Amino acid sequence: MKSLRRRVTELRTMLQTADDFSPVLSAFFDLVDDEAFMGQGRPIRDPKLEAIVARAGTQMVSSTDPVPVEVMVIRVSELGITHGMLNVGGRPGGFFYFPSLDQGLASVTLTEGTTAMARFTVRPIESDAPVLVAGSDTVH
């Protein structure tokens, strides 16, 4: 079996190069199913990442009404990945993020068998608020 480090490195490469995010999300879920991986993570607070992931989630749900959003963040420092759970108006989701890339992937289950996914990139801007760039599905 591949080492955790190698699997995380492969996930990182997949995230950067994918046009289809389904295999990327599957690789992430395979990683999360590994008790060794989950045992290395520690819950943290990261208000900026939480805001970005929450914004991506609400954009994927496309509700005209405000929806409650919950985000839980887990950092696996040894492997250079942050991940967590997302709940958007009762719809479950998840995400992962590579701080060294400033890039991640968020997903939300919309209906049975349908999952929305969005790759996001974090870039410093003058405002502390996350910004959805017009003409892009990427939250910055």
Contacts in CASP RR format, 6 or more apart in sequence:
PFRMAT RR
TARGET T0000
AUTHOR 0000-0000-0000
METHOD contacts of the structure
MODEL  1
MKSLRRRVTELRTMLQTADDFSPVLSAFFDLVDDEAFMGQGRPIRDPKLE
AIVARAGTQMVSSTDPVPVEVMVIRVSELGITHGMLNVGGRPGGFFYFPS
LDQGLASVTLTEGTTAMARFTVRPIESDAPVLVAGSDTVH
2 10 0 8 1.000
4 31 0 8 1.000
4 34 0 8 1.000
4 36 0 8 1.000
4 37 0 8 1.000
4 40 0 8 1.000
4 79 0 8 1.000
5 79 0 8 1.000
7 27 0 8 1.000
7 30 0 8 1.000
7 31 0 8 1.000
7 34 0 8 1.000
7 37 0 8 1.000
8 31 0 8 1.000
8 76 0 8 1.000
8 79 0 8 1.000
8 80 0 8 1.000
8 81 0 8 1.000
10 27 0 8 1.000
11 24 0 8 1.000
11 27 0 8 1.000
11 28 0 8 1.000
11 31 0 8 1.000
11 81 0 8 1.000
11 96 0 8 1.000
12 81 0 8 1.000
12 98 0 8 1.000
12 101 0 8 1.000
14 23 0 8 1.000
14 24 0 8 1.000
14 27 0 8 1.000
15 24 0 8 1.000
15 96 0 8 1.000
15 98 0 8 1.000
15 101 0 8 1.000
15 103 0 8 1.000
15 104 0 8 1.000
15 105 0 8 1.000
15 119 0 8 1.000
16 101 0 8 1.000
16 103 0 8 1.000
18 24 0 8 1.000
18 119 0 8 1.000
21 105 0 8 1.000
21 107 0 8 1.000
21 117 0 8 1.000
21 119 0 8 1.000
22 117 0 8 1.000
24 105 0 8 1.000
24 117 0 8 1.000
25 105 0 8 1.000
25 107 0 8 1.000
25 115 0 8 1.000
25 117 0 8 1.000
28 83 0 8 1.000
28 96 0 8 1.000
28 105 0 8 1.000
31 37 0 8 1.000
32 38 0 8 1.000
32 83 0 8 1.000
37 76 0 8 1.000
37 79 0 8 1.000
40 76 0 8 1.000
40 78 0 8 1.000
40 79 0 8 1.000
41 74 0 8 1.000
41 75 0 8 1.000
41 76 0 8 1.000
41 77 0 8 1.000
42 74 0 8 1.000
42 75 0 8 1.000
42 76 0 8 1.000
42 77 0 8 1.000
43 72 0 8 1.000
43 73 0 8 1.000
43 74 0 8 1.000
44 73 0 8 1.000
44 74 0 8 1.000
44 75 0 8 1.000
44 82 0 8 1.000
45 73 0 8 1.000
46 73 0 8 1.000
46 75 0 8 1.000
46 82 0 8 1.000
48 122 0 8 1.000
48 128 0 8 1.000
48 130 0 8 1.000
49 73 0 8 1.000
49 82 0 8 1.000
49 97 0 8 1.000
49 122 0 8 1.000
50 71 0 8 1.000
50 73 0 8 1.000
51 129 0 8 1.000
51 130 0 8 1.000
52 120 0 8 1.000
52 122 0 8 1.000
52 130 0 8 1.000
52 139 0 8 1.000
53 71 0 8 1.000
53 86 0 8 1.000
53 95 0 8 1.000
53 97 0 8 1.000
53 106 0 8 1.000
53 120 0 8 1.000
54 69 0 8 1.000
54 71 0 8 1.000
54 86 0 8 1.000
54 88 0 8 1.000
55 130 0 8 1.000
55 132 0 8 1.000
55 139 0 8 1.000
56 95 0 8 1.000
56 106 0 8 1.000
56 118 0 8 1.000
56 120 0 8 1.000
56 139 0 8 1.000
57 69 0 8 1.000
57 86 0 8 1.000
57 88 0 8 1.000
57 106 0 8 1.000
57 108 0 8 1.000
57 116 0 8 1.000
57 118 0 8 1.000
58 67 0 8 1.000
58 69 0 8 1.000
58 88 0 8 1.000
59 118 0 8 1.000
59 132 0 8 1.000
59 137 0 8 1.000
59 139 0 8 1.000
60 88 0 8 1.000
60 106 0 8 1.000
60 107 0 8 1.000
60 108 0 8 1.000
60 110 0 8 1.000
60 116 0 8 1.000
60 117 0 8 1.000
60 118 0 8 1.000
61 67 0 8 1.000
61 88 0 8 1.000
61 89 0 8 1.000
61 91 0 8 1.000
61 108 0 8 1.000
61 110 0 8 1.000
61 116 0 8 1.000
63 89 0 8 1.000
67 88 0 8 1.000
67 89 0 8 1.000
67 90 0 8 1.000
68 87 0 8 1.000
68 88 0 8 1.000
68 89 0 8 1.000
68 90 0 8 1.000
69 86 0 8 1.000
69 87 0 8 1.000
69 88 0 8 1.000
69 89 0 8 1.000
70 85 0 8 1.000
70 86 0 8 1.000
70 87 0 8 1.000
71 84 0 8 1.000
71 85 0 8 1.000
71 86 0 8 1.000
71 87 0 8 1.000
72 84 0 8 1.000
72 85 0 8 1.000
72 86 0 8 1.000
73 82 0 8 1.000
73 83 0 8 1.000
73 84 0 8 1.000
74 82 0 8 1.000
74 83 0 8 1.000
74 84 0 8 1.000
75 81 0 8 1.000
75 82 0 8 1.000
76 82 0 8 1.000
76 83 0 8 1.000
80 98 0 8 1.000
80 99 0 8 1.000
80 100 0 8 1.000
81 96 0 8 1.000
81 97 0 8 1.000
81 98 0 8 1.000
82 96 0 8 1.000
82 97 0 8 1.000
82 98 0 8 1.000
82 99 0 8 1.000
83 94 0 8 1.000
83 95 0 8 1.000
83 96 0 8 1.000
83 97 0 8 1.000
84 94 0 8 1.000
84 95 0 8 1.000
84 96 0 8 1.000
85 92 0 8 1.000
85 93 0 8 1.000
85 94 0 8 1.000
86 92 0 8 1.000
86 93 0 8 1.000
86 94 0 8 1.000
86 95 0 8 1.000
86 106 0 8 1.000
86 107 0 8 1.000
86 108 0 8 1.000
87 93 0 8 1.000
88 108 0 8 1.000
91 108 0 8 1.000
91 109 0 8 1.000
91 110 0 8 1.000
92 108 0 8 1.000
92 109 0 8 1.000
93 106 0 8 1.000
93 107 0 8 1.000
93 108 0 8 1.000
93 109 0 8 1.000
94 106 0 8 1.000
94 107 0 8 1.000
94 108 0 8 1.000
95 104 0 8 1.000
95 105 0 8 1.000
95 106 0 8 1.000
95 107 0 8 1.000
96 104 0 8 1.000
96 105 0 8 1.000
97 103 0 8 1.000
97 104 0 8 1.000
97 120 0 8 1.000
97 122 0 8 1.000
98 104 0 8 1.000
102 121 0 8 1.000
102 122 0 8 1.000
102 123 0 8 1.000
103 119 0 8 1.000
103 120 0 8 1.000
103 121 0 8 1.000
103 122 0 8 1.000
104 119 0 8 1.000
104 120 0 8 1.000
104 121 0 8 1.000
105 117 0 8 1.000
105 118 0 8 1.000
105 119 0 8 1.000
105 120 0 8 1.000
106 117 0 8 1.000
106 118 0 8 1.000
106 120 0 8 1.000
107 115 0 8 1.000
107 116 0 8 1.000
107 117 0 8 1.000
107 118 0 8 1.000
108 115 0 8 1.000
108 116 0 8 1.000
109 115 0 8 1.000
110 116 0 8 1.000
118 137 0 8 1.000
118 138 0 8 1.000
118 139 0 8 1.000
119 138 0 8 1.000
120 138 0 8 1.000
120 139 0 8 1.000
120 140 0 8 1.000
121 138 0 8 1.000
121 140 0 8 1.000
122 140 0 8 1.000
123 140 0 8 1.000
125 131 0 8 1.000
125 140 0 8 1.000
130 139 0 8 1.000
130 140 0 8 1.000
131 139 0 8 1.000
131 140 0 8 1.000
132 138 0 8 1.000
132 139 0 8 1.000
132 140 0 8 1.000
133 139 0 8 1.000
133 140 0 8 1.000
END
